[in-house]
């Protein structure tokens, strides 16, 4: 599966557009991570606990989007985008979405 944020893929042509595909996950912060993040916030630097949480959420969202595209018969996803939204204090949704297509070599 080729995934790109572009609308075209070099050396490939889109032969069929299958439509919107998406994958999301909702994650809540963890008290252990919050305590570690609090200390990092005081002394400065990257809050690696949250970086890891967001990276895991992003990968899970992409995996779910790919599964939906594969179910449609797609071999590529173009125009990949991400969206986040806070649902409540301490919980956020990460959404990955794009257009499922079938591509062939030019």
Buried (B, 14 or more C-beta within 10 A) or exposed (E): EEBBEEEEBEEBEBEEEBEEBBBBBEBEBBEEBEEBBEEBEEEEEEBEBBEEBEEEBBEBBBEBBBEBBBEEEBBBBBBBEBEEEEEEEEEBBBBBBBBBBBBEEE
